[in-house]
């Protein structure tokens, strides 16, 4: 994908004060401290932000975690989850002027909330991230004020669910230069034709932001396609081994008619698409941190309880080695993401900084969950112990929002001044 960025028409939300309104979510346990927070990163939050984080932690533990294994096993989406999130007040927390939260929360708090989601379940984190990140931010950044006011309040309340359709059946990171989905202007409407693939939430989303190449000027534009629009046909992708709760779809667009009023007017080319990805890519890195933490906590608890040769396996040197290496990866990744959040809050973070975070943290996640699964032995391949789900889901997080290799090339171009992109 292109590494170019542009000055955004709507800037990334910033915060000038740590004081935020506490969402209406359950009271947390006062001693709810993560064993994985070895360097006490959560202490960097303000008291108000810490209260939000702890309440979100309690909400996810009580209302979301009990749903996960059953639906992951079935490959189905628990629609009751939407209502639970709707009453939690967590949506649109990072966006000034939308949702229950004024002012907008800091990126540090937003990142730690993404971590909490990943810590419980990567599928849930992905569902929420697609809606609250990719879908919401595309309209927040790419839409004009009338469009933001028309679409976003219902998304902030989660009365309407969003999705983001960029990837194509024959194109992933290379869609920047070869998007096959087309848009043709016809009077006050646009006619969309083509196909998209791996689009999360698309089987049930109310608003799908579809990117297409304008046949007249060859520039990428974005359109909000509403559920039920004639010619818009999403089909669920079956047989996945990861993120099985997420309803990924292959979308066929056949003469889909979209009014000019639903074209996002501030998306004027792929540089604007890259801006959306620059912001959301950091959120995926925070999710990957959460997956690492979730797997580590499971492995640590299991090691203390599992007996072998008359003693807990936590007393074995090789088990401790795996746990310490995992904790080291968590701690290093967390430190990187804290600084990335600070750069975001200052409005100065760059595409290559976001790319390095996704590349590094996702790679550390992939090896850490493998070490944690190893501690479980044969028990690590069944859902009963949860860690198998983390192990499988890590493969998807490692690949989406730009593969490891694509992030490497973005950073490599930045540090050398030479592009190594093919084509």
N, C-alpha and C positions, 0 to 999 in steps of 0.2 A: 504494500500500500504506500501511497505518497507520504513523505515526511514533512511536506510543506504545511505551514500553519498560517493563519490570517488573524488580524485583529478582530475579535468577535464583536458583532453588533450588540449582543447582550452579553455582558461580562459574566464570568463565573461568579456565582454568589459569594460575597465576602461578609465577614462579620467584624464589627468594631468593638463589641462588648461580649463577654462570655455569658451574659445573663440571657436565658431563654425560658420560655414557658414550658413547664413540665407537662408532657402529654398525659392523657387519662389512661394510664396502664397500671397493672397491679403493683402493690408495694413490694419492694425487694427485701430479701433477707439482709440484715445489716452486715453480716460477716461473709457476704457473697464475693469472695476474692478468688481470682483464677490462680491455680497452681502454676500455670505457664507464664504468669507475669513476673518473671524472675527479677527484672530490673525496675519494676513498679512503674511501667509506662502509664497506667491508668491514673496515677497520681498527677499527671500533667493536665488532666481535665479540671475545670472549675467544679465547685461543689454542686452547682446546678446541673452541669453536664454529667457529672458522675451519678447524680440521682436519676437522670434520664436513662443512662446506660444500665444501671442496676435494675430499674423497673422493666426495661426492655429485656434484660436477661431473665427476669422472673416470668415475664409474659411468654417468651419463647420456650422456656422450660416447661411451663404449665400448660399452655394452649397449643403449641405447635409440635413439640417433640413427640407427644404421644401419637400423633397422626402419621409420622414419617415412615416407619418401616413397613406398615401395612400397604400404604399406597406406593411406596418405592417398589415393593415386591410385585404389585399388580401392574405397575407402569401406568397408573392413573393419577389424575390430579384431584386432591381433596378440596372441592369447591367451598366447603365450610371454612377453609383457611382464609378466603377473601373477606368474609364477614369478621373473622377474628382480627385480621389486620385493619379492617375498616374501623373497628372500635378501639384499636390500640393507639391511634394517633401518630403512627410512625411515618406515614407517607408524607412526602414533600417537605420533610424537616429542613432540608438544605436550601430550599428555594424561598427567597424573599417575596412576601406577599401572598403565598399560597399555603394551604394547610392551617394547622392550629398553632404554628410556631412563629413567633415574632420576637426579635429579629431572626434571620436565618441562622441555623446552627453552624458551628465551625466545621471545617473539613476534618479536623482531628476527631471530633465527636462522630461525624458522619462515617468516617473510616472505621472507628471502633464499633459502631452499630453494624456495619457490613461484616465485620469480623464475628460479631455475636451470631449473625445469621448463618455464616459459614460454619461456625463452631457447632451449631445444632444440626444443620443439614444444608449441603451444597445446592440441592435442587430448590429448596425454599429460598436460599440466597439468590439463586439465578432468577427464579420467578419474580422476586421483589426487585432485583436489580434491573431486569429488562423493563419492568413497568416504571419504576421510580427513577431509573437512571437513563437507559437508552431511549425509551419511549418519551418520558417526561422531558428530559433535557433536550431532545431533538426539537420539541415544540417550544420549549422555553427559550432556547437559543435561536432556533431557526424560524420561529414564527414572529409575526408582528404583534403589536399589543392587542389588537382585536382578536387575533387567533389565540393568543395566550389566554385571554379572558374567556374565550368561548370554550376551549378544550380543557384547560388545566384545572379549574375548580373541581370538576367531576372526577378527574384523575387524582387530585389531591385527597379527595374523600374516598377514593377507590370505588366509587359508584360506576366508574368506567375504567377498564383495564387497557393498558397500552402494550404495543409490541413494536419491533424495529426490524425492518426487512431490507437488508443490504446484500448479504451473501447469496450467491446464485449456484445452481446445480453444477455449472462448469467453471465457476470462479469464486475464489475466496479472497485472499489478500490482493489479488490482481484485478479486482473489479474497478480499481481507481483508473486504470487505463483501458479497460475492455468490458464495460458494463453492457450486457446484452438486453436487459429490460429497457424498453423504449417508452418515451412519452411524446405524443404528437398533439399540438394545439389545434383545436377545432372550435372556433367561436369562443364562447365563455367557458368551455370545458377542455379537459385534457383526456386523451385516450391512451391508456397504459396497456402494453402487451409484453409478455415475457414470463419469467419464473424466478422464484426465490427459494432458498433451501436453508434448513436448520433454524427456522424462525421461531424462537421461544414465545409461548403464549398465543401463537397465531391461531390455534384451533378455536379459541373462545374470546380473543381480545376484541374490544369494542372499537379501538382506534389502532390501526397499523400504519406506521410511518414507512412508506415505500419509496425507495430511491430508484430513479430511472433516468436514462440519458435522453435529453431532448434531441430529437432527430434534426432540428433546424440549426442549433448552435453547438451541438455535441457536448454540452455541459450537463453535469449531473444535477438534477433537481429532486425535491422531496415533496411527497403528497400524503395527506392524511386520508386513508381509505377506511371507511366505516364498515363494520360488520354487516354482512348481508348485501353489500353492493353487488349488482349483477356482474358476472364475469370473474369475480374474485373467489377462488376456490382453494381453501387450505386442506391438505390431507396430512394426518398425523404420521410421523415417521416411527415405524415399529422396529422392535428388535434391538433397542439400545442397551448397552451394558453400563451406562453412566447417566446421571441426572434423569432417572427414569420417571420422576414425578413431573418434570418439565415437559410440557406438550409441544415439542418441536414439530414444525410442519414444513412440507414442501408446498409452496403456493404457486398456483397457475393463474396468470392474469390474461384474460381474453377480452379485448376491447372493453376494459374497465373504464368507465366514464367518471371523472373526478372534476368537480367545479374548480375554476381558477381560485375561488375563495378558500379552497382547501389545499392549495399549493403553499408550502411554507416559504414565504417571500424572502427570507434572509438566507436561505440555502441557495447559493448562486454558482456552486461548483464543488468539486471534490475536496477542495481546501476546507470548506465549511463542514463537510462530513468528517474530515480528519480532526477538526476541532472537537466535535462531539466525542469521537473515539479517544482523543487525548484526555478528556475529562473522565470518561467512564472507565478507561483502562486502569486507572489508579484504584477504582472501586473493586475491580476484579482481583487486584493484588491484595487488597484488604480481605476479600472473601477467601483467597488462598491461604492467608495467614490464619483465618478462622478454621479452615479445614485442618491445617496442621495442629492447631491447638486442640480441636476436638479429638483428633486421633491420638495425640499425646496424652490427654487426660484419660481416655479410655485405656490406653496401654499402661499408664502409671497405676491406675486403680486395679487393673487386672494383675499386674505384676505383684502387687501387695497381697492379693487374695489367692492367687493360684499357687497351689502347693505341688512341689516335685521333690522327690528324694527327702521328704520329711521337713521341708522348709519352703517359705515363699520364694518364688523365682526372682523377686526383687533383690534377693541376697546373692544372685549369680552375677559374676563380673561382666559377662557378655550382655546380659540384659541391661545392667546399668549403663554400659557403653552405648547401647542403642538409645536409651532414654536421654542420656546426656547429649548425644549428637543431635537428637531431635530438638531438645530444648535450646541448644546453640543455634540451630537454624531458625527457630521461632524468635529468639531474642534478637538476632542480627536482622531478620526481616522486619520485625516490629520497629526497630530503630530507624531503618531506611524509610519506612512508611510514615513515621512521625515527622521526619524532616520533609518528606514530600507534602504532607498535609500543611505544614507551616508555609512552604513555598506557595501552595494553592491559596491559602488564606491571605497571603501577601499579593496574590495575583501575578506572580512572576515565574511560575513553573513552566517548563518547556516540554515539548513533545518527547524528546529523547529521555528526559527525566522520568516521565510517566512510563515510557517503554522499558527503561532499565528496571523499574520497580516490578512491572509485570513479569519480565523475563527472569529476574533473580528470584523473586518470591515464589513464583510458580514452580521453578526448578527445585527449590529447597522443599516446597510442599511435596512434590512428587517423590523425592527420596525419603522424606521424613515419614509419610504415611506408609511407605513400604517397610521401613524399619519398625514402625508401630504395629503393623499387621503381623510382622514376623514374630513379635513377642507372643502373640496369641496362638502360634502354631496352627494346628488344624481348626481350632475354633475361629480363626481369623477369616474363614471363607464362608461363614454363614451369617445371615442377617441378625440372628439372635444377639450377637455381641457388638453390633453396630459398625465395627471397624471395617468390615468388608465393604460397606456402603461408602465410607470415606475413601477407601483404597480405589474403588471403581470410579467414583466421582472426580477424583483428582485428575484422572486422564482427560476429562472434558475441560476442566478449568485450565489445564496446561495448554490446551489448544485454542480455546475460544478467545475472542477479543484480540486476535492476532497471535499467531504461533510463536513459540520460542525463537525460531529462526528469523521471523519477520521483525520481532523486537530487537534481536541482535543486529540486524542490518540497519535499523533506524539509529541505534546507538553508535554503531560502527561508522556510519556516515558522519555523525556529529563529531566524533573524536578524531577522525582522520581527514575529514573534508572530501572524501571520495565515496561515491555511491557504488555499492556492490550489488544493487538490485539487478536481476536479470531482465532482459527485454529493453 
